[in-house]
């Protein structure tokens, strides 16, 4: 149960709604039990009164009014309890998803690098949804059950102590035993159900995302069969769950029947020391109605195994410590945004070989430096260290003379604009994908940014309201890259990091993008990563890196004149 503690703490924020839901549930239960109990007594008393002289003095109106009142109260209470409880639960799940994502984001990419996208999605959706069992199926029913048993026992003891204590003891015993039994029965199946639900999501997403490639290579049927197998395992778990639910309800009805027989036998000679009268019917109907207290609890605890497994899966993320921790307060800056790599050595967590080896590089403020080299030489890793995607194992990285470990995350993100090799396009409108870089930007400014990168054709038809689809399905690779450049233009940060920004562009568009750099990014600190040795004479300096080490550094003309490694590479073009 300790696995649930991080989530129970979130209940404090919604204590009023959750408590009100339990109160309404208690009042609804009170009205339901009162309706059946009073109806049983009323019908018996009315029948007896009709056979005697008491028919002329029997008060039919007052019990009838209470019956109507209990009936309306039960209906209104049930509706109110559902509205309040589910509203509070949905708000709780909303906060839980935000809480989970806030814990997840700092762990990327280190702690969650081995988790599949579909698995993360399953944790964010299905595992979080499983947390509603804690309140709706566990806390609320048990709390209402305890108070309901106490209230019913007190009422019946006022009429007959022996019968009241007997029924109360039976109900309390079942309340304590039933959850333990069905938790043990459903624990293993609940664990498997959660795991198989995650496997089904993963296999389905693999099939959907790779359908074209799987079809080409003849593996589509094998992946489709994997989906069917995962689905069959999940259906089997759901069948077992339904079986346990039915078993719990059946056994509870059996217990209700035997308890009813016991109460009728104990009250056969009269209730409260009186001769046999309609109070026997009141006790009998109170016994039948009392088991409504236990109905929500009967099979609820079989879901506890599923909930605990989901909680453990969420805790794998929530309780993990991020590899990179940012300072809470922003750092005070003086001067230009110089960039300094000081004897940086870095290797990825799952690798032993260093990607960067004692790299020292200085980029002055408002200077444009191109970093060139072959694929896998460590160029992109330099940008990842500069954005604190990772921290180096040795050495330090500084901006404006301040180590990145002293920077606040928000301040660092505002200082740097990044155009990466992979530009993520959200499943939204063109306006949504541009305004994320500058939420205050007007439609006119967004349109201007698109025209500057040669995407004015996207403004045709629906314009900024055009829907780009999941991952930008409507766009080519070059268009996605240019949207990334437009975002950098809108963000307007003092440091600009470009990772192969002209890759996949035609010569004319590439020339247009390079002109954009000259006009709008001339007063910024720019690091330009490329393996294409084109237009590098416009850069202030060129850094050639190979196998994680800086081989040459200097201006384009200087490196050509020295006829070193850079000169050799230019001759191969």
Buried (B, 14 or more C-beta within 10 A) or exposed (E): EEBBEBBEEBBEEBEEBBBBBBBBBBBBBBBBBBBBBBBBBBBBBBEBBEEEEEEEEBEEEEBBEBBEBBBEBBEBBBEBBBEBBBBBBEBBBEBBBEBBEEBBEBBBBBBBEEBBEBBBBBBBEBBBEBBBBBBBBBBBBBBBBBBBBEBBBEBBBEBBEEBBEBBBEBBBEBBEEBBEBBBEBBBEBBBBBBBBBBBBBBBBBBBEEBEEEBEEEEEBEEBBEBBEBBBEBBEBBBEBBEBBBEBBEEBBEEBBEEBBEBBBEBBEEEBBEEEEBBBBBBBBBBBBBBBBBBBBBBBBBBBBBBBBBBBBBBBBBBEBEBBBEBBEEBBEBEEEBBBBBBEBBBBBEEEEEBBBBBBEBBBBBBBBBBBBBEEEBBBBBBBBBBBBBBBBEBBBBBBBEBBBBBBBBEBBBEBBBBBBBEBEBEEBBBBBBBBBBBEEBEBEBBBBBBBBBBBEEBBEEEBBEBEBEEEBEBBEEBBBBBBBBBBBBBBBBBBBBBBBBBBBBEEEBBBBBBEBBEEBBEEBBBBBBBBEBEBBEEBBBBBBBBBBBBBBBBBBEBBBEEEBEBEEBEEEE
